[in-house]
Amino acid sequence: MRILILGAGKMGSFFTDVLSFQHETAVFDTNPHQLRFVYNTYRFTKPEEIKEFEPELVINAVTVKYTIEAFRNILPMLPKNCIISDIASVKTGLKDFYQESGFRFVSSHPMFGPTFASLNNLSSESAIIISESDHLGKTFFKDLYQNLNLNIFEYTFEQHDETIAYSLSIPFVSTFVFAAVMKHQDAPGTTFKKHMAIAKGLLNEDDYLLQEILFNPRTPAQVENIRTELKLLLEIIKNKDAGEMKKYLTKIRKNISAM
C-alpha cells in the first residue's frame, strides 16, 4: 500500500519506521530539517510531490493544532479513493470535517507517546479506533495495532472525548499542581524524583496539545473531583484524624487495586 504520513515529528517518525518495511511510504513536512533523520521512505516538502505519489492512505501526524489545516492543504492532491486518517489525541472538529471532506476516513488514537512509552514493548499500552470510521480503514489500523501488541478499543467520537477527559486531564492537572508548588531539593527522595521525571516529560509536550486536552468541555468536572478530594484530605491532615486517614487510605487503595 502507498501510505503518506503528514509530519516528521515524534509520532510521524514512529509510524514511518513501523510501516516503511512493509509498505511504500512517504513523509510530507514543509520543514526540510525535520526530514533529515527519516529513512527508508520518500521525503516530500512540496504538495505537488503528493499528487505524483498517489497515496492510498494518509496518516496525519502533525501537531494537533494543525491537524485539520494540514488535511485541507493536501486534499486537492489526493485521489478520490484515498482514505484519510488522523491519530490525534483531541478529536475536536474532526467528525464534522470528515463528513464534509468527501473522503473515506479512519480516526484512531494511540494512547501512548515517545516521551514515556517503551516503543520496543507496547503490550501494556492501548489504542482507540473510532467506530464511525470506514471499514477498510479500521481493518488496517486494527491489524497494525495488533502487530504492535497494543490493547485495542473501539469508541465513538463522543466516547473517545469522554475517555480522554478522564484519563488525561486528571494526571495532567495533578502533575501541573505538583510542578507549581515544588521547590529545589538537594536530597530528593525516590517518589519526588519519579514525580519530577513525569512533570518534565509532560511539560515537553506541545503547549497546544496540553491546552486542548484541558479545554475539553468534560475536563472541568474531573478537575472539580480533584478539588473535592483535596479539600477532604486537607481537613483530615489539619485535624490529625488518624481514623479518617485510615478510611481514606483504604478507599484509595481499593480504587488502585481495581485498575
C-alpha positions as a Markdown table, in Angstrom:
| # | Residue | x | y | z |
|---|---|---|---|---|
| 1 | Met | 0.0 | 0.0 | 0.0 |
| 2 | Arg | 1.2 | 3.5 | -0.7 |
| 3 | Ile | 1.0 | 5.5 | 2.6 |
| 4 | Leu | 1.6 | 9.2 | 3.0 |
| 5 | Ile | 2.5 | 10.4 | 6.5 |
| 6 | Leu | 2.0 | 14.1 | 7.3 |
| 7 | Gly | 4.5 | 15.4 | 9.7 |
| 8 | Ala | 8.0 | 14.1 | 10.6 |
| 9 | Gly | 7.8 | 14.7 | 14.3 |
| 10 | Lys | 8.0 | 12.0 | 17.0 |
| 11 | Met | 4.8 | 10.1 | 16.1 |
| 12 | Gly | 5.2 | 10.7 | 12.3 |
| 13 | Ser | 8.7 | 9.2 | 12.5 |
| 14 | Phe | 7.4 | 6.3 | 14.6 |
| 15 | Phe | 4.8 | 5.4 | 12.1 |
| 16 | Thr | 7.3 | 5.7 | 9.3 |
| 17 | Asp | 9.6 | 3.3 | 11.0 |
| 18 | Val | 6.8 | 0.8 | 11.6 |
| 19 | Leu | 5.3 | 0.9 | 8.2 |
| 20 | Ser | 8.2 | 1.5 | 5.7 |
| 21 | Phe | 9.4 | -2.0 | 5.6 |
| 22 | Gln | 6.0 | -3.5 | 4.5 |
| 23 | His | 4.5 | -0.6 | 2.5 |
| 24 | Glu | 5.6 | 2.1 | 0.1 |
| 25 | Thr | 5.8 | 5.2 | 2.4 |
| 26 | Ala | 6.3 | 8.9 | 2.0 |
| 27 | Val | 6.6 | 11.6 | 4.6 |
| 28 | Phe | 5.5 | 15.2 | 3.9 |
| 29 | Asp | 6.8 | 18.0 | 6.0 |
| 30 | Thr | 7.2 | 21.7 | 4.9 |
| 31 | Asn | 10.3 | 21.9 | 7.1 |
| 32 | Pro | 13.1 | 20.0 | 5.4 |
| 33 | His | 15.1 | 19.9 | 8.6 |
| 34 | Gln | 12.5 | 17.6 | 10.1 |
| 35 | Leu | 13.2 | 15.1 | 7.3 |
| 36 | Arg | 16.9 | 14.8 | 8.0 |
| 37 | Phe | 16.7 | 11.7 | 10.1 |
| 38 | Val | 13.8 | 9.9 | 8.2 |
| 39 | Tyr | 15.0 | 6.9 | 6.4 |
| 40 | Asn | 13.7 | 4.1 | 4.1 |
| 41 | Thr | 10.9 | 6.4 | 2.8 |
| 42 | Tyr | 10.3 | 9.1 | 0.3 |
| 43 | Arg | 10.7 | 12.6 | 1.7 |
| 44 | Phe | 8.3 | 15.3 | 0.4 |
| 45 | Thr | 8.3 | 19.0 | 1.0 |
| 46 | Lys | 6.0 | 20.2 | -1.8 |
| 47 | Pro | 2.3 | 19.3 | -2.2 |
| 48 | Glu | 2.9 | 18.5 | -5.9 |
| 49 | Glu | 5.0 | 15.5 | -4.9 |
| 50 | Ile | 2.0 | 14.1 | -3.1 |
| 51 | Lys | -0.1 | 14.2 | -6.2 |
| 52 | Glu | 2.6 | 12.2 | -8.1 |
| 53 | Phe | 2.8 | 9.7 | -5.3 |
| 54 | Glu | -1.0 | 9.0 | -5.4 |
| 55 | Pro | -1.3 | 7.7 | -1.8 |
| 56 | Glu | -4.0 | 5.1 | -0.9 |
| 57 | Leu | -3.9 | 6.1 | 2.8 |
| 58 | Val | -2.9 | 9.3 | 4.5 |
| 59 | Ile | -1.9 | 9.3 | 8.2 |
| 60 | Asn | -2.0 | 12.8 | 9.6 |
| 61 | Ala | 0.6 | 13.0 | 12.4 |
| 62 | Val | 1.1 | 16.8 | 12.6 |
| 63 | Thr | 0.7 | 18.8 | 15.8 |
| 64 | Val | -3.0 | 18.7 | 16.9 |
| 65 | Lys | -3.3 | 22.5 | 16.4 |
| 66 | Tyr | -2.7 | 22.0 | 12.7 |
| 67 | Thr | -4.4 | 18.6 | 12.1 |
| 68 | Ile | -7.4 | 20.0 | 10.1 |
| 69 | Glu | -5.4 | 22.7 | 8.4 |
| 70 | Ala | -2.8 | 20.0 | 7.2 |
| 71 | Phe | -5.7 | 18.0 | 5.8 |
| 72 | Arg | -7.1 | 20.9 | 3.9 |
| 73 | Asn | -3.8 | 21.8 | 2.3 |
| 74 | Ile | -3.3 | 18.3 | 0.8 |
| 75 | Leu | -6.8 | 17.2 | -0.1 |
| 76 | Pro | -6.7 | 18.6 | -3.6 |
| 77 | Met | -3.6 | 16.4 | -4.2 |
| 78 | Leu | -5.3 | 13.2 | -3.2 |
| 79 | Pro | -7.0 | 10.6 | -5.4 |
| 80 | Lys | -10.7 | 10.3 | -4.6 |
| 81 | Asn | -10.3 | 6.7 | -3.4 |
| 82 | Cys | -7.7 | 7.6 | -0.8 |
| 83 | Ile | -8.5 | 7.0 | 2.8 |
| 84 | Ile | -7.5 | 9.9 | 5.2 |
| 85 | Ser | -6.8 | 9.3 | 8.8 |
| 86 | Asp | -5.6 | 11.0 | 12.0 |
| 87 | Ile | -4.0 | 9.8 | 15.2 |
| 88 | Ala | -4.9 | 13.0 | 17.2 |
| 89 | Ser | -5.5 | 12.8 | 20.9 |
| 90 | Val | -8.0 | 15.6 | 20.6 |
| 91 | Lys | -10.8 | 15.0 | 18.1 |
| 92 | Thr | -12.4 | 18.4 | 18.4 |
| 93 | Gly | -13.9 | 19.4 | 15.0 |
| 94 | Leu | -12.7 | 16.2 | 13.2 |
| 95 | Lys | -16.1 | 14.5 | 13.0 |
| 96 | Asp | -17.6 | 17.4 | 11.1 |
| 97 | Phe | -14.5 | 17.8 | 8.9 |
| 98 | Tyr | -14.6 | 14.2 | 7.8 |
| 99 | Gln | -18.3 | 14.4 | 7.0 |
| 100 | Glu | -17.7 | 17.4 | 4.8 |
| 101 | Ser | -14.5 | 16.2 | 3.2 |
| 102 | Gly | -16.0 | 13.7 | 0.8 |
| 103 | Phe | -13.2 | 11.2 | 1.6 |
| 104 | Arg | -13.4 | 7.9 | 3.4 |
| 105 | Phe | -11.7 | 8.3 | 6.8 |
| 106 | Val | -10.4 | 6.4 | 9.8 |
| 107 | Ser | -9.7 | 8.1 | 13.1 |
| 108 | Ser | -7.6 | 6.5 | 15.9 |
| 109 | His | -5.7 | 7.4 | 19.0 |
| 110 | Pro | -2.6 | 5.5 | 20.1 |
| 111 | Met | -2.7 | 6.0 | 23.8 |
| 112 | Phe | 1.0 | 6.4 | 24.2 |
| 113 | Gly | 3.8 | 8.7 | 23.2 |
| 114 | Pro | 7.5 | 8.5 | 22.8 |
| 115 | Thr | 8.0 | 10.6 | 26.0 |
| 116 | Phe | 7.0 | 7.8 | 28.4 |
| 117 | Ala | 6.3 | 4.6 | 26.4 |
| 118 | Ser | 8.9 | 2.0 | 25.6 |
| 119 | Leu | 8.4 | 1.7 | 21.9 |
| 120 | Asn | 10.0 | -1.7 | 21.9 |
| 121 | Asn | 7.4 | -3.2 | 24.2 |
| 122 | Leu | 3.9 | -1.7 | 23.9 |
| 123 | Ser | 2.0 | -4.7 | 25.3 |
| 124 | Ser | 0.8 | -2.6 | 28.3 |
| 125 | Glu | -0.4 | 0.3 | 26.1 |
| 126 | Ser | -3.7 | 0.9 | 24.4 |
| 127 | Ala | -5.1 | 2.3 | 21.2 |
| 128 | Ile | -8.6 | 3.6 | 20.4 |
| 129 | Ile | -10.2 | 3.3 | 17.0 |
| 130 | Ile | -13.3 | 5.5 | 16.3 |
| 131 | Ser | -16.3 | 3.3 | 15.4 |
| 132 | Glu | -17.7 | 5.7 | 12.8 |
| 133 | Ser | -14.6 | 5.2 | 10.6 |
| 134 | Asp | -14.5 | 3.4 | 7.2 |
| 135 | His | -14.5 | -0.4 | 7.5 |
| 136 | Leu | -11.3 | -0.9 | 5.4 |
| 137 | Gly | -9.5 | 1.9 | 7.4 |
| 138 | Lys | -10.5 | 0.3 | 10.7 |
| 139 | Thr | -9.2 | -3.1 | 9.5 |
| 140 | Phe | -5.9 | -1.6 | 8.5 |
| 141 | Phe | -5.3 | 0.1 | 11.9 |
| 142 | Lys | -6.6 | -3.0 | 13.8 |
| 143 | Asp | -4.0 | -5.1 | 12.1 |
| 144 | Leu | -1.3 | -2.5 | 12.7 |
| 145 | Tyr | -2.1 | -2.1 | 16.4 |
| 146 | Gln | -2.4 | -5.8 | 16.9 |
| 147 | Asn | 1.1 | -6.3 | 15.4 |
| 148 | Leu | 2.4 | -3.7 | 17.9 |
| 149 | Asn | 0.7 | -5.8 | 20.7 |
| 150 | Leu | -1.5 | -2.9 | 21.7 |
| 151 | Asn | -4.8 | -3.3 | 23.5 |
| 152 | Ile | -7.5 | -2.1 | 21.1 |
| 153 | Phe | -10.7 | -0.4 | 22.0 |
| 154 | Glu | -13.4 | 0.9 | 19.7 |
| 155 | Tyr | -15.3 | 4.1 | 20.7 |
| 156 | Thr | -17.4 | 6.7 | 19.1 |
| 157 | Phe | -16.1 | 10.2 | 18.7 |
| 158 | Glu | -18.2 | 11.1 | 21.8 |
| 159 | Gln | -17.0 | 8.2 | 23.9 |
| 160 | His | -13.4 | 9.0 | 23.0 |
| 161 | Asp | -13.6 | 12.6 | 24.2 |
| 162 | Glu | -15.2 | 11.4 | 27.5 |
| 163 | Thr | -12.4 | 8.9 | 28.0 |
| 164 | Ile | -9.7 | 11.5 | 27.3 |
| 165 | Ala | -11.2 | 13.9 | 29.7 |
| 166 | Tyr | -10.8 | 11.4 | 32.4 |
| 167 | Ser | -7.6 | 9.5 | 31.5 |
| 168 | Leu | -5.5 | 12.5 | 30.5 |
| 169 | Ser | -7.0 | 15.6 | 32.3 |
| 170 | Ile | -6.7 | 14.1 | 35.8 |
| 171 | Pro | -3.0 | 13.1 | 35.6 |
| 172 | Phe | -2.2 | 16.3 | 33.7 |
| 173 | Val | -3.8 | 18.6 | 36.3 |
| 174 | Ser | -2.2 | 16.6 | 39.1 |
| 175 | Thr | 1.2 | 17.0 | 37.5 |
| 176 | Phe | 0.7 | 20.7 | 36.9 |
| 177 | Val | -0.2 | 21.2 | 40.6 |
| 178 | Phe | 2.9 | 19.3 | 41.7 |
| 179 | Ala | 5.1 | 21.4 | 39.4 |
| 180 | Ala | 3.5 | 24.6 | 40.5 |
| 181 | Val | 4.3 | 24.1 | 44.3 |
| 182 | Met | 7.6 | 22.1 | 44.1 |
| 183 | Lys | 10.9 | 23.7 | 45.0 |
| 184 | His | 14.5 | 22.6 | 44.6 |
| 185 | Gln | 15.6 | 19.6 | 46.7 |
| 186 | Asp | 19.3 | 18.9 | 47.5 |
| 187 | Ala | 18.5 | 15.4 | 48.5 |
| 188 | Pro | 15.3 | 14.4 | 46.7 |
| 189 | Gly | 13.5 | 11.2 | 47.7 |
| 190 | Thr | 12.6 | 8.4 | 45.2 |
| 191 | Thr | 9.0 | 9.5 | 45.0 |
| 192 | Phe | 9.9 | 13.1 | 44.4 |
| 193 | Lys | 12.3 | 12.1 | 41.6 |
| 194 | Lys | 9.7 | 9.9 | 39.9 |
| 195 | His | 7.1 | 12.8 | 40.0 |
| 196 | Met | 9.8 | 15.2 | 38.7 |
| 197 | Ala | 10.5 | 12.9 | 35.7 |
| 198 | Ile | 6.8 | 12.7 | 34.9 |
| 199 | Ala | 6.5 | 16.5 | 35.2 |
| 200 | Lys | 9.5 | 17.2 | 32.9 |
| 201 | Gly | 8.2 | 14.7 | 30.3 |
| 202 | Leu | 4.7 | 16.1 | 30.3 |
| 203 | Leu | 5.9 | 19.7 | 30.1 |
| 204 | Asn | 8.0 | 18.8 | 27.0 |
| 205 | Glu | 4.7 | 18.1 | 25.2 |
| 206 | Asp | 3.2 | 20.7 | 22.8 |
| 207 | Asp | 1.5 | 23.6 | 24.6 |
| 208 | Tyr | -1.5 | 23.5 | 22.3 |
| 209 | Leu | -2.0 | 19.8 | 22.9 |
| 210 | Leu | -2.0 | 20.3 | 26.7 |
| 211 | Gln | -4.4 | 23.2 | 26.3 |
| 212 | Glu | -6.8 | 21.4 | 24.1 |
| 213 | Ile | -7.0 | 18.4 | 26.4 |
| 214 | Leu | -7.6 | 20.6 | 29.4 |
| 215 | Phe | -10.1 | 22.8 | 27.4 |
| 216 | Asn | -12.2 | 19.7 | 26.6 |
| 217 | Pro | -15.8 | 20.6 | 27.8 |
| 218 | Arg | -15.7 | 17.4 | 30.0 |
| 219 | Thr | -12.5 | 18.4 | 31.8 |
| 220 | Pro | -13.9 | 20.8 | 34.4 |
| 221 | Ala | -15.9 | 18.1 | 36.1 |
| 222 | Gln | -12.8 | 16.0 | 36.5 |
| 223 | Val | -10.9 | 18.9 | 38.0 |
| 224 | Glu | -13.8 | 19.5 | 40.4 |
| 225 | Asn | -13.3 | 16.0 | 41.6 |
| 226 | Ile | -9.7 | 16.7 | 42.4 |
| 227 | Arg | -10.6 | 19.8 | 44.3 |
| 228 | Thr | -13.2 | 17.9 | 46.3 |
| 229 | Glu | -10.7 | 15.2 | 47.2 |
| 230 | Leu | -8.0 | 17.8 | 48.1 |
| 231 | Lys | -10.4 | 19.6 | 50.4 |
| 232 | Leu | -11.3 | 16.3 | 52.2 |
| 233 | Leu | -7.7 | 15.3 | 52.6 |
| 234 | Leu | -6.7 | 18.8 | 53.9 |
| 235 | Glu | -9.4 | 18.5 | 56.6 |
| 236 | Ile | -8.1 | 15.1 | 57.7 |
| 237 | Ile | -4.5 | 16.4 | 57.8 |
| 238 | Lys | -5.4 | 19.6 | 59.7 |
| 239 | Asn | -7.4 | 17.6 | 62.3 |
| 240 | Lys | -4.7 | 14.9 | 62.6 |
| 241 | Asp | -7.6 | 12.4 | 62.4 |
| 242 | Ala | -6.0 | 9.0 | 62.3 |
| 243 | Gly | -9.3 | 7.2 | 62.0 |
| 244 | Glu | -10.4 | 9.2 | 58.9 |
| 245 | Met | -6.9 | 8.9 | 57.4 |
| 246 | Lys | -7.1 | 5.1 | 57.7 |
| 247 | Lys | -10.5 | 5.1 | 56.0 |
| 248 | Tyr | -9.2 | 7.4 | 53.2 |
| 249 | Leu | -6.1 | 5.2 | 52.6 |
| 250 | Thr | -8.4 | 2.1 | 52.5 |
| 251 | Lys | -10.6 | 3.9 | 49.9 |
| 252 | Ile | -7.8 | 4.9 | 47.6 |
| 253 | Arg | -6.1 | 1.5 | 47.8 |
| 254 | Lys | -9.4 | 0.0 | 46.8 |
| 255 | Asn | -9.5 | 2.4 | 43.8 |
| 256 | Ile | -6.0 | 1.5 | 42.7 |
| 257 | Ser | -6.5 | -2.3 | 43.1 |
| 258 | Ala | -9.5 | -2.1 | 40.8 |
| 259 | Met | -7.4 | -0.6 | 37.9 |
